[in-house]
Amino acid sequence: MTSLPTTALVSPALPAAPRVGERLGRYTVERVETLPEMQGTLVLLSHELGARHAHVIRDDDNAAFAVTFPTVPKDSTGVAHILEHIVLMGSQRYPVPDPFFAMLPRSLNTFMNAMTSNDWTTYPFSTRNEQDFFNLLGVYLDATFFPLMRYESFRQDGHRFEFQTPEDPTTPLKLQGVVYNEMKGGMANPGSVMWRAFGKALYPDLTYANNSGGAPENIPELTYENLRAFHAAHYHPSNAFFYTYGKLPLQRILDGIEAHVMSRFERQVLDVSIPDQTPFTAPRAERAEYPGTDTERGSQVSVLWKLGLSSDADANLRWSVLSDVLLGNAAAPLTRPLIESGLGAGLADLSGYRDSFREGAFAVGLKGLGAGQVQAVETLVLDTLRAIVQGGIAPELIESSLHQFEIGQKEVSNAGYPFALQVMFRMLGPWLYGGDPLTGLRLDAELDRLRADLSAGRVFETLIEQGLLNNPHRVTLELAPNPELAARTEADEQALIDRLSADFTDEDRARVVAESLRLKELQAQEHPLDTLPTLSLSDVPPSVPRVPYRTEDAGRALIARIAQPTGGLTYLDVQVRLPDVPEDLLDALPLYAFAVTRGGAAGQDYAELSRRMEAVTGGVSASVSAGVRPDDLNALRLSLSFSGKALARNAPALAGVIRDLLAAPEFTRDRLEQLLRQRLAGLKASVVQSGNAYAERLAGAQVSPAGVLGERFGGLSALNTLKGIVEGQPGAEETGAGQEGGISGLDDLLARFGRIRDLILTGTPVLALTATEDDLNLDLGGITGLFTGSAPVGRPAPATAPRTPQARTTDSPVAFNAVAFQTVPYTHPDSPALLVLSRLLRSNYLLKEIREKGGAYGGAASFDTREGVFAMSSYRDPNIARTYRVFRDARAFLDTPLGQRELTEAILGASKVLDPLTSPDTAGRMRFYSDQAGYTPEVQDAFKARLLAVTLDDLRRVMDTWLTPERAAYAVVTGRDPNDDTLKELGLTFDVQGV
C-alpha cells in the first residue's frame, strides 16, 4: 500500500477533486470535504435517477467499489439473503451459472464478497490492479442490476424438495438448499440467535423483528415470484448508494456506471422507509432458546434499551464514547462490577452501543450463566448504573475513551479488513439512515461540542439517567440453551415436509424428480466462461516488496526500526523466541498469553493496569505461535509475542507497559478464574460457528508437528484442557502423543505461569518498531535489558497423534468435515504446485461438488505453505459420507478435461496468497520477521517464479505423490455420531467424543 507523505494532504499523482455544483454527466457534485486524518478527500454526488455516490480520493493503490441497497424484508423467509446469493449466479452480460465465484480466480482482488444486514445488502470489492477494478465493476453492476435469477438458481441456493435418492421417489423427501443449510447452522449458534432476538425484542413492529438471513422454518415459504418482486422493489438506481475509493479517475468510473446501468433505467419512487418504533410504556421481558446442552453455564441475560436516531451525529458520538467508558476495558465502571459479581463468565454478546439499527440501542448483561439468573442480572445492571450516576464518572476515564477515538481517527490499517472498505462501513450507517455520511469519517465538530459540554458539567451521567434508567423502552432478554431443541427442530422440519407434501400426487413426485434431475444436469454442465473478463499471469508482480528497515543489536536482542507513514502512530512488536519449553508448560502457554495482558503488572492490579493501557495505548496483545524453517517442517520454534500501538507522544509509555508485562506480570487466583471462564465461554460458542477450523486442526494434528502444537494451543484439545481447569472435568482423550502432567486446577496453573514468566526472560527477543522517521528513536533499553540469559532457542519435537479418524460431537445440525495431508516445506520444488492445486480444487471442483450439488454453505481446499499441510474441508454441510467421497474423488477430477484457462486462474488465485494486502502498520514488520525466519525476498521470489511455471502435469504429480489415501487424516465436527454403513463403505470409522 502506498500512502501520502504525512506532511501533504494531496499528492500531485492524485486526480483533482471536482468542484461543488459541477456536473459530471448526469451526476451533480453536492459536497467536497477534506479528510485530513486519512489524507484524503470525500466527494458526494447525486444522480438524476436518485442514486447517491460517495467517492474518496486517496493515494492508496488499493481501489474499492460497493453498491448498497436498503432492503427491508417484511418476513423471515430470508428473501434479502437468498436474493444476495441469486443475483451473483448469472446476469445478462455474463450468463454463466456463477460469475461471482468464477471471477474469484480470474482476479487479483484483495476483497470480494456480498453481505446482507438487517436493513441493507451490499456488494463490495477491492483490488490493487486497475484493469481488475474495471473488470469487477462490470461484473458487479451487471449482477446486481440485471441478474438472470434463474429458477434453478433459486432452487439450488434457496430451498427445494429433493428425495434422498434424487431419482427415486420412494426414498424419503427432504428439504435442501445452500441458504437453508447455512441458516440451519447459523441458528444453532447462540450469538446468531441472540442477534435475531435482540432486533425482535427492541423493534417488534419493524423490519428488525424479522430474520433477514432467513429462519429455517420460514425459508420454504419464499416463492420464486416473491424473490423476483423483492429485486424489482429494491435493486434500482433510485434506491442505490454507490461507493468508490482510491486514485482512479472519478469521471471514468461514473461513465462506466452510467453506460452500464443508469442509461437503462427511469427514475422511480421506492418506499424502503423504516418508521420509528412506537416506544414502550413499560419495560418488557423476552426469552429465546438455542439448541444447546450446557444448561449449567450456557445462558445469557442482557438488558436492552432503544435510544434515539443513530443518524444523529452528536448523540451517536456520545453513546459511542459512553459505551467505551462503561464497558471498554476490564476496569470500566460497568464491566468490573458485573464480572466481579461472579454471576457469569463474561459480558453478554452484543453488549455496548449499537448503531446498526435506524434507532440506536444499548445493551449490557452477562453470559456463562445457569438457569434462573434473569432477575439477578437485571438488578445488578440497573443498580450498577444508578451507582455510577450517583458517584459520577471520573474525568480521566472520559479522557481515556476520547484518546481511543483519536487513535481510531488517525489509524490507517489494512489489518483484518481493507481500509478502503473500512471507510465505507464507517460512513454507511449515517448515510443510509438520512444523516451526514461525513460524520462517520470526521468528528471534529461533534468532539468540540462534547468537550465544551463536558467542561460545563455532567454529560454522561445525565445520558445514563435519561437514556437508560428513566427509559421505559427496555427489554430484559434471556437466551437459554434447550437440550431438546435440536431434536424438536428436526422433528418440526420433518413435520413441515410432511405438511407441505401431504397432498402430493404421483405427478407431484415425478415433478420433484424431474426438477432434481434437471438441476443435477445443469450443475454437471460445463459453461464457457469466455464472456467473463480476466487477467493474465503478466499481471502478477514478479517479486515481493522489499520494505526497508535498519537493525541494531542490543545485547541479546535484535531491533528493527522501520520508517513508515503511520499517521502519528507507533507500533511495537516484541517477539520472544523461547528456549526449550518443558512438556508440562505447553498447554499453559496459550493461557498465559491470554491472561498476561488482562491481569496486573509491576504492583498494579488488573484494574489499574487496564486503566493505564486505555489511557496511553491503543491496545496491547500477546500470542503464542509455532514457526518452521522454510527448508525443514520438523525444525520448529516457539515464540511468545507482545504487540501494541500508541500515539507517537505515548510511545515511551507503550514500551513501559510491555516492559512491565514481560518483567513483572501479576496474576491473582480470583482474576485468573474470571479470565478462564470468559475464555471458556468464548471457545464453546466458537465451535458451532467455526467448526471447520477445529476439524482442520484436529486432522492436522495427526500429520504435522506444527499441527500438533496448533491443536494444543487453539483446538479442541485446548478447549478440553480449559474445561478441566475451570469446570474440574477431565479432558477428553488428548490428540497429541506424550502429553503428560495435565493441569490440575487454578493453583497448579498459577505455579506454571510463574515458571513461564522466568522462562520468557531467558529467551531471545526480536523487536520491530514501526513509526515515522521522526519517531523511530524510541529508547527500548527497558525491554532489551530484561533478557540476560544464554539459553539457545528451543527446538520442540512433538509427536503427531495416532492416524485415526476423529469425530467431535456438538450442538450443530450440520457438519464440518476435513481431511489433511502432510506434504513438503516451503523451499521444496513441489510446494508451489501444491498451492496452485489447492486453488484449482477449491474453485473448479469443491465449490461445485460440495456447495452447488451437496448444499453445504462452503467447500474449500487450502495449503499452508509454511507448515506444509494441505487440507480440504466443508462448512455447514448437511452431508458427511458424501463429502468424504468428494474429497476422495478429487484425484479423478484432475483427469477431466482441464486446460490453460483453469491452470492460469489457479495460478492467479495462488499468487494472491503470496501478495497479501499490507499497510504502514504491517508491511515492515511482516518483511522483517519473515527475513528473520528465513523467508527472505530471494526465497519468496524463487517460490513465486516456480509458481508461475507450474503445469497441469505438476498438479497431477504432486497429488499422486503427497495426497494419497494412506497419507490422509480425517476429522469431523458434527451433531451426532457419524459412523454408519456409508462411511464404512469408504473405509472410515471415526473415534467419537463429545466436545
Buried (B, 14 or more C-beta within 10 A) or exposed (E): BEBBEBEEEBBEEBBEBBEEEEEBBBBBBEEBBBBEBBBBBBBBBBBEBBBBBBBBBBBBBBBBBBBBBBBBBEBBBBBBBBBBBBBBBBBEBBBBBBBBBBBBBBBBBBBBBBEBBBBBBBBBBBBBBBBBBBBBBBBBBBBBBBBBBBBBBBBBBBBBBBBEEBEEBEEEBBBBBBBBBBBBBBBBBBBBBBBBBBBBBBBBEBBBBBBBBBBBBBBBBBEBEBBBEBBEBBBBBBBBBBBBBBBBEBEEBBBBBBEBBBEEBEEEEBEBEBEEBEEBEEBBBBEBBBBBBBEEBBBBBBBBBBBBBBBBBBBBBBBBBBBBBBBBBBBBBBBBBBBEEEBBBBBBBBBBBBBBBBBBBBBBBBBBBBEEBBEBBBEBBBEBBBEBBEEEBEEEBBBBBBBBBBBEBBBBBBEEEBBBBBBBBBBBBBBBBEBBBBBBBBBEBBBEBBBEBBEEEBBBBEBBBEBBBEBEBBBBBBBBBBEEBBEEBBEEBBEBBEEBEEEBEEEEBEBBBEBBEEBBEBBEEEBEBEEBBBBEBEBBEEEBBEBEBEBEEBEBBBBBBBBBBBBBBBBBBBBBBBBBBEEBBBBBBBBBBBBBBBBBBBEBBBBBBBBBBBBBBBBBBBBBBBBBBBEEBBBBBBBBBBBBBBBBEBBBBBBBBBBBBBBBBBBEEEBBBBBBBBBBBBBBBBBBBBBBBBBBBBBBBBBBBBBBBBBBBBBBBBBBBBBBBBBEEEBBEBBBEEBEEBBEEBEBBBEBBEBBBEBBBBBBBBBBBBBBEEBBEBEBBBBBBBBEBEBEBBEBEBEBBEEEBBBBBBBBBBBBBBBBBBBBBBBBEBBBBBBBBBBBBBBBBBBBBBBBBBBBBBBBBBBBBBBBBBBBBBBBBBBBBBBBBBBBEBBEBBEEEBEEBBBBBBBBBBBBBBBEBBBBBBBBBBBBBBBBBBBBBEBBBBBBEBBBEBEBEBBBBBBEBBBEEEBBBBBBBBBBEBBEEBBEEBEBEBBBBEB
